[in-house]
Amino acid sequence: MYVILTSKPGKFHTEVPTSTCVVESYEYRFYGTIKAIFQIAQFENIPPKIRIVEDEPPYVVNDVPSKFLEKFNSLEEARAELAHLTKFGGLDSSLIQCANVQDAV
């Protein structure tokens, strides 16, 4: 089972549970500016909640129930959805895969 996790640099980041394997990471650029980091994560058993933490004080923490995450049966399905989410007609947007998964965090 795969999910797409999102972080927005300077705004918030998604903490990846220890039982999770991030298989791919991407920078989403809009007119050359990084707007988001997307991570495709593989779960054996999806944890009940995913933690999202604000990057600025007061560092609000939200534990979002994983039942709200769209789930994909294959890596290819997750990639296709990510490509669909990041294309907006003729706007200058790009999805750049990070060479090293740790580069995206």
Protein Blocks (a to p, Z undefined) as FASTA:
>chain_A
ZZdddddehiaccdddfkbccfbdcdddeehiafbdcdddddfbdcfbdcdddfbdehia
cdddfklpccdfbfklmmmmmmmmmgghjaccdddddfblklmZZ
